[in-house]
Amino acid sequence: MTDTDQPWPWRMLVSGVFEDAWMTATGDERQQAYVKLIALHREWQARGARVICTMDDLGSAGRPGTEHGNFYEVWEIPTPEIVHDLLEDVWSNKQGTPLTAHFSLRISVGKPIISMERDLGGPQLATTAKAEGEMPAIPLAN
């Protein structure tokens, strides 16, 4: 946790949904979309956001409907005002097809439930996955 002027960190829950271009994409097209998603998230990190954990919803296949996502991410963010800036590149087509062709990202921003985290001794560090994912690792840009 980073020191801030407020007594709690801000949290951002990202609910990601696969769109048509992802569902019909070839393996190479999915890889290209994934590279763009990782680049976007690295931009978020450069703006002070910190990924807390991610989750692939194993209970969804295809489009999960309006209430659920295909994947989820929890981020700690410096301030709620940063969210618009974080999302701006999602809609951008400066580098070809915008990410919105492949992914919809729904955002919820809030604060931790301080008493629950206190009483559960958290937040705890998540266990880092050691198995290979379905996408190859994206190296950091120099």
N, C-alpha and C positions, 0 to 999 in steps of 0.2 A: 504494500500500500504506500502511496506517495503522500507526503505532507501537503495539505491544502488549507485554505483559510476557513472552509466550512468543517463542521465536526464529522463529516462522513464523505466517502468517495461517491461519485455519481456512477451509476451502472447503466449499461445499454444492452438490452436484449435484442438480438437480430434473429428474426425468423425468416429463413430463406426458402423460396419455392422455385422448383425447376419449371422453366417456361418452355414453349414449343421448340425453340431452337436447340435447347439442351436435349429434349426428349427425342428429337429426330436427328441429332448430330452424330457424325462419325466419331471414332475414337480420337482422331487428330483434331477435329473441331472442338470436342469436349476439352481436350488438353489445352487448346488455345484459349478457350473461355476460362478454364481454371487458372491459367497463367495470369490472365487479366484480373481475376478475382483476388489472387494472391498479391498482385501489384497494388490493387486498391487497398487491401488490408495493410500492406507495408506503408502505404501513404498515411493510413490512419495512425499507425504506430509512430510515424515521423511527426504527427500532429499531437502526440501525447496520449493516444489511446493505448490500452494494454489489454491483450486478450487474456481472459481468465480461463475459459474452457469452451469446448465445442461439443456438439452432439449430432450424430447422424440418426435421424428418427427411423429406426428399423421397423416401426409399425406403419410406415407409409411407402407406397410404391406409386410411381406416376405422380399425378397431381393430388395432393392430400386434401383438397377442399379449403374452404375459407377460414376455418378455425385452426388449422395445423400447418406446419411447414415440413419440408423434406430434411432440413438441417437447422440447427440453432447455434448461436454464438453468444457468449456473454463477455462483454468488454467493460473495463473501467475507463471512464472518460474524465478529462479534467473539468468540464463544465457542460451543461446541456446545450449551451449556445453553439457548441462546435458541431452539433449533429448535421445541420444543413451543409456545412462545409465538407463533412465526411462523405455525405451522399452525393455531392455535386458531380463527381466523376462517374457515378453509376449511370447517369443519364447521358453522359458525354459520348459523342461519336467521333471525337478527334482522332482516335486510333482505330477506325473501322467500325464494326458493329458494336453498338453499346451493350453493356452488361445486361441491361434490361431485356434484351432478346433471349438471354439464357437464364437469368435469375431475377426474381422479385425479392426485394428485401424489405420486410416490415420491421419497424423499429419501435421499441418501447424504452422509455428513459425513466429512471427513478433512483431511489436511494436504497441502500440495504435495509433489511429489517434488523435494526441494531440489536434489539433484545434477543432475537432468535440467534443471530451470529454470536453474540456474547455467550448465551446459554449453551450453545453447541460447540463452543471453542473454535469458532471459525472466523473468517473463511480458512479453509484448509487448502494446501496445494493439491492440485489434481494429479493423478497418476498419468505420466506421459506414456502414450501408446508406443509400443516397441515394434509391432508388426508393420509390415509394409502396407501402405494404403493403395487404393486403386489408381492413384495418380502418381507419376514420378515426382521426386523432390524438385522444387524450384530453387536453384541457387540464388544467393543474394547477389544483387547487382554491385559491381565495383564502383 
